[in-house]
Amino acid sequence: MSTSLAALDALPSIVDFYAHYWNKRPFLVRDAIDQTVMDGLITPDELAGLSMEETARARMVTGKDWACQFGPFTEEDFNTAGKPPWSLLVQNVEQFHPDTANLLRAFNFAPRWLMDDIMVSFSIKGGTIGGHIDSYHVFLVQGQGSRRWTIGREPIIDEAYIDGLDLKILKDPIDGNIVEVASGDILYIPPHFAHEGITLDDALTFSVGFLGPKLSELYGAYGQHLADHDALDHRYVGEGLSADSSGFTLSIDAVEALRNHLGKPLSTPAFSEWLAAFFTGSTNEDIAQYSERDDTLSLAAFTEALQARAGLIKPAHVKFALTPSPTPSPTPSSAGAYSLGFDRETFNIDDAALAVILSLMKEDAVTTSDTPELLDHLDLLRTLYNHQALEFIDRAT
């Protein structure tokens, strides 16, 4: 059964999004982003400059032979790019350009804890990276210029690619909806829906990706966590075996016992705490997202600065994951009612601190006059500040 592209008047409500679109159906919203946000987005010249940095993940794709060159680039690379049409793609732009990171605030109806990055592509007229399929959710926000998109009518599981290429370009043309987008328009593409965009004039596109882990990534990372915490890493000692498991027979009972043994760590409070931490790490290990500041503040210095400068704000690129802590908990680290994941660490949040964290998660300025409770949680806030999860605001802000 084919799925048509939904044309919406506005971004969907949280309930509608998960009921009708998430993992189900692509949609288009015209003029969806506030113009003040659009005006602050990274420019083509700034993007080219970023692609020259060692820490940026950048590539350039030419549409004639699908050649792919990886950065960092030089001015000479752009001077000699010429024809055929080419596209420059830079990932994790939200980490380098705060005004571009503000784009993320438009997507609070989506699971921000799954957000991977904002990839920005600049293409000259006719530029494309070919028809392809992503294994993640992507919101395509059109910046300057315009593109013509073809979007598949249904998800493709057994895709076929052109042989001999570094890029995964679909072998067959996409049978789907065709739509032209302009500045401020948003396309949502669920996983496995084929899509291809061709620039109608020089254009910037901002791809906000939401990427879930593979099973192997989850098992591997949690297995390492268990190995690092000996109290959680229980050995299997043959629980649940019977006479059927004697000799060389791995009985049904034995298999079931081992399955239960594997499942036990997943039902503990430690697992939910670990998940909150796991989802806040960067997928780009070249970027020290939340490294400790060079000028860390002591508790006394932080308190003085907060009282002098009025309040705090959470930058849009900072990823939090907040989850209720299961009870009862056997570990002292689970004393809070909630677990706050940040930078692969977990912080315990009691009911009193929860209101402060929720206010900060709105990514608006939180002042001591509006929220005097800030002064009741100085140690937690100082730790987050020292790891660049929070910034001070001045009284004039």
C-alpha positions as CSV (number, residue, x, y, z in Angstrom):
1,M,0.0,0.0,0.0
2,S,1.5,3.3,-1.0
3,T,1.9,6.3,1.3
4,S,1.4,9.8,0.0
5,L,3.4,12.7,1.4
6,A,1.3,14.6,3.9
7,A,1.1,18.3,3.5
8,L,0.5,19.9,6.9
9,D,-0.3,23.5,7.9
10,A,2.0,23.4,10.9
11,L,4.4,21.1,12.7
12,P,2.3,18.3,14.3
13,S,1.4,18.1,18.0
14,I,3.3,15.6,20.1
15,V,0.3,13.2,20.1
16,D,-0.3,13.5,16.3
17,F,3.4,13.1,15.5
18,Y,3.8,9.7,17.2
19,A,0.3,8.5,16.2
20,H,0.5,9.3,12.5
21,Y,4.0,10.1,11.3
22,W,6.9,8.8,13.4
23,N,8.2,5.7,11.6
24,K,5.0,5.8,9.4
25,R,4.6,8.7,6.9
26,P,6.6,11.6,5.4
27,F,5.3,15.1,5.8
28,L,5.9,18.6,4.5
29,V,5.3,21.8,6.4
30,R,5.7,25.1,4.5
31,D,7.4,28.1,6.2
32,A,7.7,26.2,9.5
33,I,10.8,27.9,11.0
34,D,10.7,31.4,12.5
35,Q,12.6,33.9,10.4
36,T,14.8,35.1,13.2
37,V,16.1,31.5,13.5
38,M,16.6,31.2,9.7
39,D,18.5,34.5,9.7
40,G,21.0,33.1,12.2
41,L,21.8,29.8,10.3
42,I,25.3,29.2,9.1
43,T,26.1,30.7,5.7
44,P,27.8,29.0,2.7
45,D,31.1,30.8,3.3
46,E,31.0,29.9,7.0
47,L,30.3,26.2,6.1
48,A,33.2,26.2,3.7
49,G,35.4,27.6,6.4
50,L,34.2,25.0,8.9
51,S,35.0,22.2,6.3
52,M,38.6,23.3,6.5
53,E,38.8,22.5,10.2
54,E,40.5,19.3,11.4
55,T,37.7,18.4,13.9
56,A,34.9,18.8,11.3
57,R,33.6,15.8,9.4
58,A,33.2,17.0,5.8
59,R,32.9,15.5,2.4
60,M,32.3,16.8,-1.2
61,V,30.3,14.8,-3.7
62,T,30.2,15.3,-7.4
63,G,27.0,14.3,-9.2
64,K,28.4,13.0,-12.5
65,D,30.6,10.1,-11.3
66,W,29.5,10.2,-7.6
67,A,33.1,10.8,-6.6
68,C,33.4,11.5,-2.8
69,Q,36.3,13.4,-1.3
70,F,36.8,13.8,2.4
71,G,38.0,16.9,4.3
72,P,39.5,18.9,5.7
73,F,39.4,20.9,2.6
74,T,41.4,23.9,1.4
75,E,40.5,27.1,-0.5
76,E,42.1,25.5,-3.6
77,D,39.6,22.6,-3.4
78,F,36.7,25.0,-3.8
79,N,38.5,27.1,-6.4
80,T,39.0,24.0,-8.6
81,A,35.6,22.3,-7.8
82,G,34.0,23.8,-11.0
83,K,31.7,21.4,-12.8
84,P,30.0,18.9,-12.7
85,P,27.6,20.1,-9.9
86,W,29.0,19.4,-6.5
87,S,27.7,19.3,-2.9
88,L,29.6,20.0,0.3
89,L,28.3,18.2,3.4
90,V,29.5,18.9,7.0
91,Q,28.2,17.0,10.0
92,N,27.7,18.1,13.7
93,V,27.4,21.7,12.7
94,E,25.4,22.3,15.9
95,Q,28.6,21.8,17.8
96,F,30.4,24.6,16.0
97,H,27.7,27.2,15.3
98,P,25.4,28.0,18.2
99,D,22.8,29.9,16.1
100,T,22.4,26.8,13.9
101,A,22.0,24.7,17.0
102,N,18.9,26.9,17.9
103,L,17.2,25.1,15.0
104,L,16.8,22.1,17.3
105,R,14.3,24.0,19.5
106,A,11.7,23.5,16.8
107,F,11.8,19.7,17.3
108,N,10.8,19.3,20.9
109,F,7.9,17.1,19.7
110,A,10.5,14.6,18.6
111,P,12.8,12.6,21.0
112,R,15.6,15.0,21.4
113,W,17.6,12.4,23.4
114,L,17.8,10.5,20.1
115,M,19.1,13.5,18.1
116,D,22.4,12.7,16.4
117,D,23.4,15.9,14.6
118,I,22.7,18.7,12.2
119,M,24.3,17.9,8.9
120,V,24.4,20.9,6.6
121,S,24.8,20.5,2.8
122,F,25.6,23.3,0.3
123,S,25.0,22.4,-3.3
124,I,25.5,24.4,-6.5
125,K,22.7,24.4,-9.1
126,G,22.0,20.8,-10.2
127,G,23.9,19.4,-7.2
128,T,22.7,16.1,-5.6
129,I,24.0,13.2,-3.6
130,G,21.8,10.8,-5.5
131,G,18.8,8.7,-4.5
132,H,19.4,7.0,-1.2
133,I,17.9,5.5,1.9
134,D,18.7,6.4,5.5
135,S,18.4,4.1,8.5
136,Y,17.4,7.0,10.7
137,H,14.8,9.7,10.9
138,V,15.6,13.0,9.2
139,F,14.0,16.5,9.2
140,L,15.2,18.4,6.1
141,V,15.0,22.1,6.7
142,Q,15.6,24.2,3.6
143,G,17.8,27.2,4.1
144,Q,18.7,29.5,1.3
145,G,17.8,28.5,-2.2
146,S,15.4,25.7,-3.3
147,R,15.4,22.0,-4.0
148,R,13.2,19.5,-5.8
149,W,12.8,16.4,-3.8
150,T,11.5,13.0,-4.8
151,I,10.3,10.9,-1.8
152,G,9.4,7.2,-2.0
153,R,5.8,6.2,-1.4
154,E,6.7,3.3,1.0
155,P,9.7,2.1,2.9
156,I,12.2,-0.1,1.1
157,I,13.9,-2.9,3.0
158,D,15.8,-4.8,0.3
159,E,17.4,-1.9,-1.4
160,A,19.7,-2.3,-4.5
161,Y,22.7,0.0,-5.0
162,I,24.9,0.9,-7.9
163,D,28.0,-1.3,-7.8
164,G,31.5,0.0,-7.5
165,L,30.7,3.3,-5.7
166,D,31.9,4.5,-2.3
167,L,28.4,6.0,-1.8
168,K,25.2,4.0,-1.5
169,I,23.3,5.3,-4.5
170,L,20.0,3.5,-5.4
171,K,20.2,1.6,-8.6
172,D,16.6,2.2,-9.6
173,P,14.8,5.6,-10.0
174,I,12.6,6.5,-7.0
175,D,8.8,6.1,-7.6
176,G,7.3,8.7,-5.3
177,N,6.0,12.2,-4.6
178,I,7.8,15.2,-6.1
179,V,7.9,18.5,-4.2
180,E,9.8,21.7,-4.4
181,V,10.9,23.3,-1.2
182,A,12.0,26.9,-0.3
183,S,13.5,28.6,2.7
184,G,11.9,27.6,6.0
185,D,10.1,24.5,4.6
186,I,10.5,21.2,6.5
187,L,10.3,17.7,5.1
188,Y,10.2,14.7,7.5
189,I,11.5,11.4,6.1
190,P,11.1,8.3,8.2
191,P,13.8,5.5,8.0
192,H,13.9,3.5,4.8
193,F,11.9,5.9,2.7
194,A,14.0,6.6,-0.5
195,H,14.6,10.2,-1.3
196,E,16.7,12.4,-3.6
197,G,17.1,16.2,-3.6
198,I,18.3,18.2,-6.6
199,T,19.1,21.9,-6.2
200,L,17.3,24.3,-8.4
201,D,19.7,27.1,-7.5
202,D,22.6,27.3,-5.1
203,A,21.1,26.0,-1.8
204,L,21.7,25.1,1.8
205,T,19.8,22.2,3.5
206,F,19.9,21.5,7.2
207,S,19.4,17.8,8.0
208,V,18.4,17.2,11.6
209,G,19.0,13.5,12.2
210,F,17.6,11.2,14.9
211,L,19.6,8.0,15.0
212,G,19.0,5.0,17.2
213,P,21.7,2.5,18.1
214,K,22.0,-1.0,16.6
215,L,21.4,-3.9,18.9
216,S,25.2,-4.7,18.7
217,E,25.9,-1.2,19.9
218,L,23.5,-1.4,22.8
219,Y,24.7,-4.9,23.9
220,G,28.4,-4.0,23.4
221,A,28.2,-0.7,25.3
222,Y,26.1,-2.2,28.2
223,G,28.4,-5.2,28.3
224,Q,31.3,-2.9,28.7
225,H,29.4,-1.0,31.5
226,L,28.8,-4.3,33.3
227,A,32.5,-5.2,32.9
228,D,33.5,-1.9,34.4
229,H,31.2,-2.4,37.5
230,D,32.0,-5.8,39.0
231,A,29.0,-5.7,41.4
232,L,26.7,-5.8,38.4
233,D,28.6,-8.4,36.3
234,H,27.2,-11.6,37.8
235,R,28.5,-14.9,36.6
236,Y,26.1,-17.6,35.4
237,V,26.4,-20.6,37.8
238,G,24.0,-23.0,36.2
239,E,20.7,-21.8,37.7
240,G,17.6,-23.5,36.5
241,L,19.3,-26.6,35.1
242,S,17.7,-30.1,35.2
243,A,18.7,-33.7,34.3
244,D,18.0,-32.8,30.7
245,S,21.2,-30.7,30.7
246,S,23.6,-33.5,31.6
247,G,26.5,-34.4,29.4
248,F,26.8,-32.4,26.2
249,T,23.1,-31.6,26.0
250,L,22.2,-27.9,26.0
251,S,18.6,-28.4,26.9
252,I,15.6,-26.2,26.4
253,D,15.7,-25.5,30.1
254,A,19.4,-24.5,29.9
255,V,18.7,-22.1,27.0
256,E,15.8,-20.6,28.9
257,A,17.9,-20.2,32.1
258,L,20.6,-18.4,30.1
259,R,18.0,-16.2,28.5
260,N,16.8,-15.2,31.9
261,H,20.3,-14.6,33.1
262,L,20.9,-12.3,30.2
263,G,17.7,-10.5,30.9
264,K,18.2,-9.9,34.6
265,P,20.5,-6.9,34.2
266,L,18.0,-5.2,31.9
267,S,15.3,-5.2,34.6
268,T,17.5,-3.4,37.2
269,P,17.5,0.3,38.1
270,A,21.1,0.4,36.9
271,F,20.0,-0.3,33.4
272,S,17.6,2.7,33.1
273,E,20.3,4.9,34.6
274,W,22.8,3.6,32.1
275,L,20.5,4.3,29.2
276,A,20.0,7.9,30.3
277,A,23.8,8.3,30.2
278,F,24.3,6.2,27.0
279,F,22.0,8.4,24.9
280,T,23.9,11.6,25.7
281,G,27.2,10.7,24.3
282,S,28.4,12.0,21.0
283,T,28.5,9.8,17.9
284,N,31.5,11.8,16.7
285,E,34.4,10.9,18.9
286,D,36.6,13.6,17.4
287,I,34.5,16.2,19.2
288,A,34.9,16.6,22.9
289,Q,31.4,17.9,23.3
290,Y,31.3,18.6,26.9
291,S,35.0,18.7,28.0
292,E,35.6,20.4,31.3
293,R,36.2,24.1,31.0
294,D,39.7,25.5,31.3
295,D,38.3,28.0,33.8
296,T,36.2,25.7,36.1
297,L,34.6,27.4,39.1
298,S,34.6,26.4,42.7
299,L,31.3,26.2,44.4
300,A,31.9,29.6,46.1
301,A,32.9,31.2,42.8
302,F,30.0,29.7,41.0
303,T,27.5,30.9,43.6
304,E,29.0,34.4,43.5
305,A,28.8,34.4,39.6
306,L,25.2,33.2,39.6
307,Q,24.1,35.8,42.1
308,A,25.9,38.5,40.1
309,R,24.7,37.4,36.6
310,A,21.1,36.5,37.4
311,G,20.7,33.1,35.7
312,L,21.5,30.2,33.5
313,I,20.6,28.8,30.1
314,K,21.1,25.4,28.5
315,P,22.5,25.7,25.0
316,A,20.4,24.0,22.3
317,H,23.2,21.6,21.2
318,V,23.5,20.1,24.7
319,K,21.8,16.8,25.0
320,F,20.0,15.7,28.2
321,A,18.1,12.5,28.8
322,L,15.7,12.5,31.8
323,T,14.1,9.3,33.1
324,P,12.3,8.2,36.3
325,S,14.5,6.1,38.5
326,P,12.9,2.7,39.1
327,T,12.3,1.9,42.8
328,P,13.3,0.3,45.0
329,S,16.9,0.8,44.1
330,P,19.7,-1.4,45.5
331,T,22.5,1.2,44.9
332,P,23.2,4.5,46.6
333,S,23.6,6.2,43.3
334,S,19.9,5.8,42.6
335,A,18.7,7.8,45.5
336,G,17.0,10.4,43.3
337,A,13.5,10.2,41.9
338,Y,14.9,10.8,38.4
339,S,18.1,10.1,36.5
340,L,19.5,12.9,34.4
341,G,21.8,11.7,31.6
342,F,24.5,14.0,30.3
343,D,27.8,13.4,28.6
344,R,27.6,9.6,29.3
345,E,27.2,10.4,33.0
346,T,24.2,10.1,35.3
347,F,23.0,12.6,37.9
348,N,20.4,11.9,40.5
349,I,17.6,14.4,40.6
350,D,15.1,14.6,43.4
351,D,11.7,16.1,43.2
352,A,12.9,19.5,44.4
353,A,15.6,19.7,41.7
354,L,13.3,18.3,39.0
355,A,11.5,21.7,38.5
356,V,14.8,23.4,37.9
357,I,16.0,20.9,35.4
358,L,12.6,21.0,33.5
359,S,12.9,24.8,33.3
360,L,16.4,24.5,31.9
361,M,15.3,21.9,29.4
362,K,13.0,24.5,27.8
363,E,16.3,26.3,26.7
364,D,15.1,29.7,27.7
365,A,16.9,31.9,30.3
366,V,16.2,30.7,33.8
367,T,16.8,33.5,36.3
368,T,17.2,33.6,40.0
369,S,14.3,36.1,40.3
370,D,11.9,33.9,38.4
371,T,13.2,30.6,39.7
372,P,14.9,31.2,43.1
373,E,15.2,27.4,43.5
374,L,18.3,27.7,41.4
375,L,20.1,28.6,44.6
376,D,19.0,25.4,46.3
377,H,20.9,23.2,43.8
378,L,24.2,24.9,43.4
379,D,26.4,21.8,43.4
380,L,24.5,20.1,40.6
381,L,24.3,23.3,38.5
382,R,28.0,24.0,39.1
383,T,29.0,20.5,37.8
384,L,26.8,21.0,34.7
385,Y,28.3,24.4,34.1
386,N,31.9,23.3,34.5
387,H,31.2,20.7,31.8
388,Q,29.6,23.2,29.4
389,A,26.1,22.0,29.8
390,L,25.0,25.4,31.1
391,E,26.0,29.0,30.4
392,F,25.5,32.2,32.4
393,I,23.2,34.9,31.3
394,D,23.6,38.6,32.2
395,R,20.9,40.7,33.8
396,A,20.3,42.6,30.6
397,T,19.5,39.4,28.6
